[in-house]
Structure formats: structure tokens, C-alpha cells
Amino acid sequence: MNITHYDACPECDLLLNPNTASVGEKAHCPRCGLLLSRPRKRSVERTFALSIAGFILFFPANLLPMVGITMMGNANTGVLYSGVVALFNNGMVAVATVVFLASILFPLVHIILSLLISGHLYFNYPNRYLAHWMRWMHHLDEWVMLEVYMLSIIVACVKLMSLAKLEFGWGLYAFIALIVVTTLLTGNLDNNLFWQRIHQLSNRDNNAS
Ligand SMILES: [Zn+2]
């Protein structure tokens, strides 16, 4: 059985042959030019390694202090989570919820999903939830917004610079590293290859049982 997932261009609906691009090539839609696929070298291995790195980095990024603020003799340290709590306490419940989801919960779930998927593919270990995990991860892609949170930290720091003494903590460096790793993660994940491998694994599993 041959299942092709992209038989129509997602942008202009032009019907296309199954993807045949190989590593180093790019497949564009001949009509609208949309980048359809860009096979990556050792995508499973790289995604697996980056997922492990991201999972490890998640904890210092969230638990270690990001900035130390000394203002009028009072010293405060801010961790990622305390920003969410401060917003919540100031009555900005909606903003607090969005920040919590987009910068803490969704990134964590996203990393765990890519860790699970690439780990199963790396060890050729079938799992009937692989396709579900893959779909959930795609939905989360649009909701992981670490960079947005990073920008707001920079803006807040610049504003505070004149009023207070700021000290950057390890949490901030871990957070920056986490942004780099998640960006590389999305860039290295070869969608077509992952789906192909998932189908191979599930076919093998079905034939064996
Ligand atoms: Zn097109």
C-alpha cells in the first residue's frame, strides 16, 4: 500500500506526484513555488539528539533565575514562572494564561512529543500512537512562542535598566539555548521522512501480528 500525504499543493491545490526529492534538494510546487519538502540529512538522529538536549535544557530554563533585579536596596530574582505569577496577581489572567501555555506548557509537550517520536523511530520501535503524536506536534508548532516571550523579557530589561541594577542569571542563558535548540529541532525535522518511517513501522507491526 502506498500512502502519499501531500498529493495536492497545500497552497494552490495543484495535484502533484509523490515527493521524490533527495537529501540536499528542495521540492517546490511548480505553479506557486511553495516549498513542499526539503529532505534533511540524518533527520531522525538529529531530531532525537536535539529533543534530548531540549528536554534537559527545559529545567534550568524554567527553574533557575533569569534576572536579578536590585532596586532601591531591594533584591529580587525572577524565574520564568514568577513572570506568569506576577501577571496573574495583577489581574491579567488572560495574558498570564497565554504566556504560561506558549512559553512553558506547549514547549514542554512539544519537546516530549518529538522525543517520543524520534526515539521510537531511532530504535525502530513501533507504537500505535506515533501518528497521533505526530499530529499533535504539528498543532503545537503554531503555539510554541518562546521567541515572543524572549522579546518581552528584553523589552522589560531595557526599561528597567535605568531604574535598577540588573544581573543576568543562568536561567536566561538556558532559556536562550532552549530557543536555539527548539529552532534547530523544527528545522531538522523532515516531515515526509518521519511519516514514511511511521508507516513503515506500523506496516511491519501489522504484518508481524
Ligand atoms: Zn502550489
Residues whose N, C-alpha, C, O or C-beta is under 5 A from the ligand:
A	BS01	ZN	C9 E11 C12 D13 L14 C29 R31 C32 G33 L34
